[in-house]
Amino acid sequence: MKELFPLKQVNGFIFSLLLTVIALSVYFMDLSFELGMTILLITAFVQATVQLVVFMHAGESEDKSAIYTSTLYGIIIALFTVFGSLLAMVWGYM
């Protein structure tokens, strides 16, 4: 029966709840903007990693390197899009 219980998913769920509570506590605590944003960014990236690995089973297939490479490529494209938009629209470079 032990091998039928999804312990990895339950631990991932509990860890996701803990990360959500940490991120929510930033709202209720009187933190500086920089510290609050740092905590939120770290918890967001850790939460996304937990979701990808535990619940989307990214590391369990034979082509896991392709999945991780595609994910990294998507993150890089998203960062270029966000910072390129900031560069053009907010900071006035164009």
C-alpha positions as CSV (number, residue, x, y, z in Angstrom):
1,M,0.0,0.0,0.0
2,K,2.9,2.3,0.6
3,E,3.9,2.4,-3.0
4,L,0.4,3.4,-4.0
5,F,0.3,6.5,-1.8
6,P,1.4,9.6,-3.7
7,L,3.9,10.9,-1.1
8,K,5.9,13.0,-3.6
9,Q,2.7,14.9,-4.6
10,V,1.5,15.4,-1.1
11,N,4.9,16.8,0.0
12,G,4.9,19.0,-3.1
13,F,1.4,20.2,-2.2
14,I,2.4,21.0,1.4
15,F,5.6,22.8,0.1
16,S,3.4,24.8,-2.3
17,L,1.1,25.8,0.5
18,L,4.1,26.8,2.6
19,L,5.4,29.0,-0.2
20,T,2.0,30.6,-0.7
21,V,1.8,31.4,3.0
22,I,5.3,33.0,2.8
23,A,4.3,35.1,-0.2
24,L,1.1,36.1,1.5
25,S,2.9,37.1,4.6
26,V,4.7,39.7,2.6
27,Y,1.4,41.5,2.3
28,F,0.7,41.5,6.0
29,M,4.2,42.3,7.2
30,D,5.6,45.8,7.1
31,L,8.6,45.1,4.8
32,S,10.5,47.4,2.6
33,F,9.6,47.3,-1.1
34,E,12.9,45.8,-2.1
35,L,12.8,43.0,0.5
36,G,9.1,42.3,-0.3
37,M,9.8,42.0,-4.0
38,T,12.8,39.8,-3.4
39,I,10.8,37.4,-1.3
40,L,8.0,37.4,-3.8
41,L,10.3,36.7,-6.7
42,I,12.2,33.9,-4.9
43,T,9.0,32.2,-3.8
44,A,7.5,32.6,-7.3
45,F,10.4,30.9,-9.0
46,V,10.6,28.1,-6.4
47,Q,6.8,27.6,-6.7
48,A,7.1,27.3,-10.5
49,T,9.9,24.8,-10.2
50,V,7.9,22.7,-7.7
51,Q,4.9,22.8,-10.0
52,L,7.0,21.8,-13.0
53,V,8.9,19.0,-11.4
54,V,6.3,17.5,-9.0
55,F,2.9,18.0,-10.6
56,M,3.8,18.2,-14.3
57,H,6.3,15.3,-14.0
58,A,9.0,17.0,-16.0
59,G,11.8,14.9,-14.6
60,E,10.2,11.5,-15.1
61,S,10.3,11.2,-18.8
62,E,13.2,10.0,-21.0
63,D,13.5,13.4,-22.8
64,K,13.7,15.4,-19.6
65,S,16.7,17.4,-20.9
66,A,14.6,18.6,-23.8
67,I,11.8,19.6,-21.4
68,Y,14.2,21.6,-19.2
69,T,15.9,23.2,-22.2
70,S,12.5,24.3,-23.6
71,T,11.5,25.7,-20.3
72,L,14.8,27.6,-20.0
73,Y,14.4,28.9,-23.5
74,G,10.9,30.1,-22.7
75,I,12.1,31.9,-19.5
76,I,14.8,33.6,-21.5
77,I,12.4,34.7,-24.2
78,A,10.0,36.0,-21.5
79,L,12.8,38.0,-19.8
80,F,13.9,39.5,-23.0
81,T,10.3,40.5,-23.8
82,V,9.7,42.0,-20.4
83,F,13.0,43.9,-20.2
84,G,12.8,44.9,-23.8
85,S,9.4,46.4,-23.2
86,L,10.6,48.2,-20.1
87,L,13.6,49.5,-22.1
88,A,11.4,50.9,-24.9
89,M,8.4,52.1,-23.0
90,V,9.5,53.1,-19.5
91,W,13.2,54.0,-19.7
92,G,12.8,55.8,-23.0
93,Y,15.4,54.0,-25.1
94,M,14.4,53.3,-28.7
